[in-house]
Amino acid sequence: MAGREEVAFLGPIASYTHQAALNHFPDPHYTIVPQTTIADVFASVQSGAVSQGVVPFENSSNGSVIFTLDLFADLAGRNPDILVCGEVYLGVHHCLLGQHSTPEGQDGTARTPAEDVSGVSPPNKSRTKPLRDLKHITKLYSHHQAWGQCNDFLTTHLHGIERIDVSSTSKAAEIVRQDVAGCSAAISSRMAGELNGLDFLAENLEDNEGNSTRFLVLRRRDDGPSRPDGRAGAGGGEAETDDEHARYKTLVSFTVRHSEPGDLAGCLAVFQMYGLNLTSINSRPSNEATWHYIFFVEIMGRKRHDDSGAVNQALRQLDGVAQSWRWLGSWENALKA
Amino acid sequence: MAGREEVAFLGPIASYTHQAALNHFPDPHYTIVPQTTIADVFASVQSGAVSQGVVPFENSSNGSVIFTLDLFADLAGRNPDILVCGEVYLGVHHCLLGQHSTPEGQDGTARTPAEDVSGVSPPNKSRTKPLRDLKHITKLYSHHQAWGQCNDFLTTHLHGIERIDVSSTSKAAEIVRQDVAGCSAAISSRMAGELNGLDFLAENLEDNEGNSTRFLVLRRRDDGPSRPDGRAGAGGGEAETDDEHARYKTLVSFTVRHSEPGDLAGCLAVFQMYGLNLTSINSRPSNEATWHYIFFVEIMGRKRHDDSGAVNQALRQLDGVAQSWRWLGSWENALKA
């Protein structure tokens, strides 16, 4: 593909997925374009409208993103060529964004975090103190996943304040920017605060310091590696080492034959047989029949071009045990040990 | 326990969990009491305030109820004595509840489903037709899980109508009852429609005819079986048969040692080693460290009182492989094959 490549991400602008996309594709060679839903990101990669896509996969506090799993399950057969070719870990640090309590104080300097002015200490469960007085805040906007991640702060400093769910944390910041009364606040990202010119009333609201989200980078099956470092591709040719196993991850989905008891264990045993470390398991309704599931396993190692190696052998074996299965990609492990 | 036993369920009155509780405890010997959250049901069983509790566990279309899994994970150690002692499968059939378009027609007969009066057929993706004209409906209330389950009906018959998320489907019916203008409708249960005296504008809205939810019945570890048929208890003494395996289910949670690659597969292999059919797997963030998980497996068979039998042997073996594990109960399989 000559010239600029387009990369789709789950929007809007200033969403956490946008930050993940910017971290992974810092090169001006890429144009990154927001999409409204995770399904739109899959569709634009599948159709070839963009060369790659970025979607959220799991959060360290909230768990898996089931919309993404269901799109990988692809029961309607809309995304047959989607492969994972990379991952991005992003620390998720929520800010309380709004307007400083005294509207006349809202010059450019008002956005600089000030010292703690919250007065007497409340019964402090929260590891974070507000940077500004919060007495004027009567309404909070955020994505519903954020409330649970900021429980201690909200209980300690904004107890009983009305909460309104909106479609994304960046949408929340946009709504608060338009509030002329200045009595609402958003839980959103630093980037959304800067984009909307809002005051930072508090930072690092999340209960869990390690709160992070993992995003997956998608490409189409036909397309080769699009990064010079070959991050998107699967290897082959050379001898397989333990180091190679630790350097890569592979995602596989499968369904089991319900007529055969023990098939789920049989499918999982295949990976153990080839010494492949299983790092996660998820299941979702398969919808082919009530109470049937599709399973997703992530293993260390990669499927190789030349069909050598443990992952390739395990997948050949899986073919004899599973009712159906699909290799959903192999990519470089981005998690620092 | 003498006299009446109290059973807690996830309320409010006329919720699907309420129906599941009524199905499982039809005996007037039981008083069933609504709780506001799933956590409240766990807490009231743990404290002994009630003898049993009923909580939703998974829906055939939407998958696992993560709030219930997180309460079983019990990372804060609040529910150490909770055990599953039964399950209830309930077909979930959503109704569109509101007021008949002509308020003067609202006598007692208005609630009886009438023939199709929706006029010309819309582009009919939906398997269900309205029983009444829906032109006057300008606002819809329901629990957020219900929208996705009724997608075809909503797209075909109520496209573009404003949707408002509320805390439960029965709450939605209550709000609609209070709407004097009569322009709102709720997606809710038959029971909620009857309780609130609302008209049935359509029935069986769900896309998937088999749409059902599985509920679990909880008791405290100390308490013996509280039903004469011993449904809550684990057996022992007699020889174990294949039939016994098929008749019971067992839920186990475990965490793995992250220092040892392959431990997840090793834990799962234990169940296979003893011929136990693994029927489902779930994982949730364990929150002891970022990207560590707690796994939930369901197997056929039961843990026996006398420590004989395959489940008991597997659990002894699991103790040597898992970092931590917990038996969460054994109960009679209620799923008709």
HADDOCK unambig.tbl for C-alpha pairs under 7 A between the chains (distance, minus, plus):
assign (segid A and resid 60 and name CA) (segid B and resid 285 and name CA) 6.18 0.50 0.50
assign (segid A and resid 60 and name CA) (segid B and resid 290 and name CA) 5.71 0.50 0.50
assign (segid A and resid 60 and name CA) (segid B and resid 291 and name CA) 5.72 0.50 0.50
assign (segid A and resid 61 and name CA) (segid B and resid 285 and name CA) 6.09 0.50 0.50
assign (segid A and resid 61 and name CA) (segid B and resid 287 and name CA) 6.75 0.50 0.50
assign (segid A and resid 63 and name CA) (segid B and resid 284 and name CA) 5.77 0.50 0.50
assign (segid A and resid 63 and name CA) (segid B and resid 285 and name CA) 5.67 0.50 0.50
assign (segid A and resid 210 and name CA) (segid B and resid 290 and name CA) 6.25 0.50 0.50
assign (segid A and resid 261 and name CA) (segid B and resid 277 and name CA) 5.75 0.50 0.50
assign (segid A and resid 262 and name CA) (segid B and resid 277 and name CA) 4.63 0.50 0.50
assign (segid A and resid 262 and name CA) (segid B and resid 278 and name CA) 6.26 0.50 0.50
assign (segid A and resid 264 and name CA) (segid B and resid 278 and name CA) 6.31 0.50 0.50
assign (segid A and resid 265 and name CA) (segid B and resid 272 and name CA) 6.03 0.50 0.50
assign (segid A and resid 265 and name CA) (segid B and resid 278 and name CA) 6.26 0.50 0.50
assign (segid A and resid 269 and name CA) (segid B and resid 269 and name CA) 6.77 0.50 0.50
assign (segid A and resid 272 and name CA) (segid B and resid 265 and name CA) 6.03 0.50 0.50
assign (segid A and resid 277 and name CA) (segid B and resid 261 and name CA) 5.73 0.50 0.50
assign (segid A and resid 277 and name CA) (segid B and resid 262 and name CA) 4.63 0.50 0.50
assign (segid A and resid 278 and name CA) (segid B and resid 262 and name CA) 6.26 0.50 0.50
assign (segid A and resid 278 and name CA) (segid B and resid 264 and name CA) 6.32 0.50 0.50
assign (segid A and resid 278 and name CA) (segid B and resid 265 and name CA) 6.27 0.50 0.50
assign (segid A and resid 281 and name CA) (segid B and resid 283 and name CA) 6.56 0.50 0.50
assign (segid A and resid 282 and name CA) (segid B and resid 282 and name CA) 5.79 0.50 0.50
assign (segid A and resid 282 and name CA) (segid B and resid 283 and name CA) 6.31 0.50 0.50
assign (segid A and resid 283 and name CA) (segid B and resid 281 and name CA) 6.54 0.50 0.50
assign (segid A and resid 283 and name CA) (segid B and resid 282 and name CA) 6.30 0.50 0.50
assign (segid A and resid 284 and name CA) (segid B and resid 63 and name CA) 5.78 0.50 0.50
assign (segid A and resid 285 and name CA) (segid B and resid 60 and name CA) 6.21 0.50 0.50
assign (segid A and resid 285 and name CA) (segid B and resid 61 and name CA) 6.10 0.50 0.50
assign (segid A and resid 285 and name CA) (segid B and resid 63 and name CA) 5.68 0.50 0.50
assign (segid A and resid 287 and name CA) (segid B and resid 61 and name CA) 6.77 0.50 0.50
assign (segid A and resid 290 and name CA) (segid B and resid 60 and name CA) 5.72 0.50 0.50
assign (segid A and resid 290 and name CA) (segid B and resid 210 and name CA) 6.25 0.50 0.50
assign (segid A and resid 291 and name CA) (segid B and resid 60 and name CA) 5.72 0.50 0.50
